[in-house]
Amino acid sequence: MFGIGMPELIIILVIILIIFGAGKLPEIGAGVGKAIRNFKGATKEPEKEEPEKIKKEEKKPIEPS
């Protein structure tokens, strides 16, 4: 069906190299790496927050109505 093989990847990389130049490629790579790290951190945060919320709710005193 649709797949990206090695020849297509090479063509894409050559086009990126022509557009941005060799000097900008390390900056682009660093930016992509930071974005991936931030995304991974954002997906893991809710798991860490839930136990803290449960502990806070347990510590709240029950007020009589």
Contacts in CASP RR format, 6 or more apart in sequence:
PFRMAT RR
TARGET T0000
AUTHOR 0000-0000-0000
METHOD contacts of the structure
MODEL  1
MFGIGMPELIIILVIILIIFGAGKLPEIGAGVGKAIRNFKGATKEPEKEE
PEKIKKEEKKPIEPS
4 12 0 8 1.000
16 25 0 8 1.000
17 25 0 8 1.000
20 28 0 8 1.000
END
